[in-house]
Amino acid sequence: MEATAGSLRDAVIKGFYLDERGRFIDSSESDCSSQGVNVLALQFGLIEGDARRSLLAAVEAEEWTCRTLLSLNLLQVLFENGYKESAYRILSREAFPGWGYMISKGDRTVWEGFDDIESHCHAWNGYPARLMAEYIVGIRALAPGFKRTAIEPYLPDDLTYAESAVPTPYGIIKAGWYKEERGLKLNCSIPSGITGVIAFPEQANGVVTIEQDGEIIKALSHASSVELETGEYVLRIKYSVTEN
């Protein structure tokens, strides 16, 4: 299987990757190089090293053109490769095209597409809800069935809190973060059979206390993450203050 995958990868690169442009073209009959095609190449790991970094930067910098079909892939690539702020700007933008534009028009459901010519209540284009759970609240599977689950919050400047609940074969994982003065409160509920890997935000270079049933059960200093088993927890994450 690995040999077949490697051969297919080599064939795609040979047929569609242009070294002089550092991009993949859409087909053998066209020199068009769309954002969506190059997003897929990045997501499937077709190129590595400097070529990958260059293509990733180019995709991030160009105008958003993926629209409905490949915007999910674009946002996943951005969130997972160091461009979280750029991904969030797309998710939250109120200008056309965008999901925020739908809200600005008074709609409370998601349109099928961005052009206001199809259904106004369509799950096809509703994946921002999934992306917010995965990358803003930060609940993501690290193993099949969420046996190991990451909770890695991303804290946009214009949000004061975010909450989500994700069903798994073991039960519902719940998490929510709430900005506080010089810190963050993070609530999480981890079902039996799941290990939660809680990653702290970059700002969290101070003390982290972990509470259960109103009692502090652990205190950490200058930690980047912690693993928690079954239970309901409150984590209070304090940010260090640098004196001038």
C-alpha positions in Angstrom: 0.0 0.0 0.0 2.8 2.4 0.9 4.6 1.7 -2.4 1.4 2.3 -4.4 0.8 5.6 -2.5 4.4 6.7 -3.2 4.1 5.9 -6.9 0.9 7.9 -7.1 2.5 10.8 -5.3 5.4 10.8 -7.6 3.1 10.7 -10.7 1.1 13.6 -9.4 4.2 15.7 -8.8 5.6 14.8 -12.2 2.4 15.6 -14.0 1.2 18.7 -12.2 3.9 20.4 -10.1 5.8 23.2 -11.8 9.1 23.9 -10.3 9.4 27.3 -11.8 6.1 28.4 -10.2 6.4 26.3 -7.1 2.7 25.3 -7.5 0.5 22.6 -8.8 -1.7 23.1 -11.9 -5.3 22.1 -12.0 -5.0 19.6 -14.9 -2.8 18.6 -17.8 -5.0 20.6 -20.1 -4.7 23.9 -18.2 -2.0 26.1 -16.7 -4.4 27.4 -14.1 -3.2 26.9 -10.6 -6.1 27.3 -8.2 -5.9 27.8 -4.5 -8.0 24.7 -3.8 -5.8 22.3 -5.8 -2.7 23.6 -3.9 -4.5 23.3 -0.6 -5.1 19.6 -1.3 -1.5 19.1 -2.2 -0.5 20.6 1.1 -3.0 18.7 3.1 -2.0 15.4 1.5 1.7 16.1 2.1 2.8 15.9 -1.6 5.8 18.2 -1.2 8.1 18.8 1.8 10.8 21.2 3.1 11.3 24.7 1.5 8.9 23.9 -1.3 6.1 23.2 1.1 6.8 26.2 3.3 6.9 28.5 0.2 3.6 27.1 -1.2 1.9 27.3 2.3 2.9 31.0 2.6 1.6 31.7 -1.0 -1.7 30.0 -0.3 -2.1 32.0 2.9 -1.3 35.3 1.3 -3.6 35.1 -1.7 -7.2 36.0 -2.0 -9.7 33.5 -0.6 -11.1 31.7 -3.7 -11.9 28.1 -2.5 -15.5 29.0 -1.7 -17.8 26.2 -0.5 -16.2 23.0 -1.9 -12.6 23.3 -0.5 -12.8 26.0 2.1 -12.9 23.3 4.8 -9.6 22.0 3.6 -8.1 25.5 3.3 -9.1 26.3 6.9 -7.8 23.0 8.2 -4.4 23.6 6.5 -4.2 27.1 7.9 -5.2 26.2 11.5 -2.8 23.2 11.5 0.2 25.0 10.0 0.8 28.1 12.0 -1.8 30.4 10.4 -4.6 30.3 13.0 -5.2 34.1 12.9 -5.6 34.0 9.1 -8.0 31.1 9.3 -10.1 32.8 12.0 -10.3 36.0 9.9 -11.9 33.9 7.1 -14.3 32.3 9.6 -15.4 35.5 11.1 -15.4 38.0 8.2 -18.6 39.9 7.6 -17.8 40.9 4.1 -18.9 38.9 1.0 -18.2 36.0 0.6 -18.3 34.6 4.1 -20.5 33.1 6.8 -20.5 36.3 8.7 -22.0 38.0 5.7 -25.0 35.6 6.0 -25.4 36.6 9.6 -25.2 40.3 8.6 -28.1 39.8 6.3 -30.3 38.6 9.2 -30.2 34.9 8.5 -29.9 32.4 11.4 -29.1 29.4 9.2 -26.3 28.7 6.8 -26.8 29.1 3.1 -25.9 26.3 0.7 -23.4 28.6 -1.1 -22.2 32.1 -0.7 -24.1 33.7 -3.5 -27.6 33.8 -2.1 -29.1 31.9 -5.0 -29.7 28.5 -3.3 -31.1 27.0 -0.1 -30.8 29.2 3.0 -30.6 26.2 5.4 -28.1 23.7 4.2 -25.6 21.5 6.1 -23.3 21.4 3.1 -21.8 24.7 4.0 -22.1 24.4 7.8 -18.6 23.3 8.7 -17.6 26.5 10.6 -19.4 24.9 13.6 -17.1 21.9 13.3 -14.0 24.1 12.9 -14.9 26.2 15.9 -15.2 23.1 18.0 -11.9 21.7 16.7 -9.7 24.8 16.5 -11.3 27.6 18.6 -12.4 25.5 21.6 -9.8 23.1 20.5 -11.4 19.6 20.9 -9.7 17.2 18.4 -9.2 13.5 18.3 -5.6 12.2 18.8 -6.6 8.6 18.4 -9.6 6.7 16.9 -12.8 7.2 18.7 -11.3 10.1 20.6 -9.6 7.6 22.9 -7.0 10.4 23.3 -8.3 13.8 22.8 -6.6 17.2 22.6 -8.1 20.3 24.1 -6.0 23.1 22.7 -7.8 26.5 22.9 -7.1 29.3 20.4 -8.0 32.7 21.8 -8.9 35.3 19.1 -8.7 38.9 20.3 -12.4 39.6 19.7 -13.8 36.6 21.6 -14.1 36.5 25.4 -15.3 32.9 25.6 -16.0 29.7 23.6 -17.7 26.5 24.4 -18.4 23.2 22.6 -19.5 19.6 23.2 -18.4 16.7 21.0 -20.1 13.3 21.0 -17.8 10.3 21.0 -18.3 6.5 21.4 -17.3 7.0 25.1 -19.7 9.9 25.8 -19.8 13.6 25.3 -16.6 15.6 25.7 -17.3 19.2 26.8 -14.9 22.1 27.0 -15.2 25.9 27.4 -12.7 28.7 27.9 -13.4 32.1 29.4 -11.0 35.0 29.4 -10.3 36.6 32.8 -8.0 39.4 33.9 -4.4 38.2 33.4 -5.6 34.7 32.9 -8.0 32.1 31.5 -10.5 29.7 33.0 -10.9 26.4 31.2 -13.7 24.0 32.0 -13.5 20.4 30.7 -15.5 17.2 31.1 -13.8 14.0 30.0 -15.9 10.8 29.8 -14.7 7.5 31.1 -12.3 5.7 28.7 -10.8 9.0 27.3 -7.5 10.7 28.2 -7.6 14.4 27.7 -4.4 16.2 26.6 -4.9 19.8 27.6 -2.5 22.3 25.8 -2.1 25.7 27.4 -2.1 28.9 25.3 1.1 30.7 24.5 0.3 33.3 27.1 0.2 30.7 29.9 3.7 31.0 31.2 2.6 31.4 34.8 0.9 29.1 37.3 -1.9 26.6 36.3 -4.1 25.2 39.0 -6.4 22.3 38.4 -9.6 22.0 40.4 -12.0 19.1 40.9 -15.2 19.4 43.0 -14.1 22.9 44.1 -10.7 21.6 45.4 -7.3 22.3 43.9 -5.8 18.9 43.1 -2.7 20.0 41.2 -0.6 23.1 40.5 1.8 23.5 37.6 4.4 26.1 36.9 5.6 27.0 33.4 3.9 23.9 31.9 2.8 23.7 28.3 0.3 20.9 28.8 -1.2 18.3 31.1 -2.9 14.9 30.7 -6.2 14.3 32.6 -8.3 11.2 32.9 -12.0 10.8 33.5 -13.7 13.6 35.3 -14.8 17.3 35.4 -12.2 19.9 35.9 -11.6 23.6 36.1 -8.2 24.8 35.1 -7.2 28.4 36.1 -4.4 29.6 33.9 -2.5 32.6 35.1 -0.4 34.7 32.7 3.0 36.0 34.0 3.4 39.7 34.2 6.7 41.1 33.1 7.9 44.1 35.2 9.5 46.9 33.2 
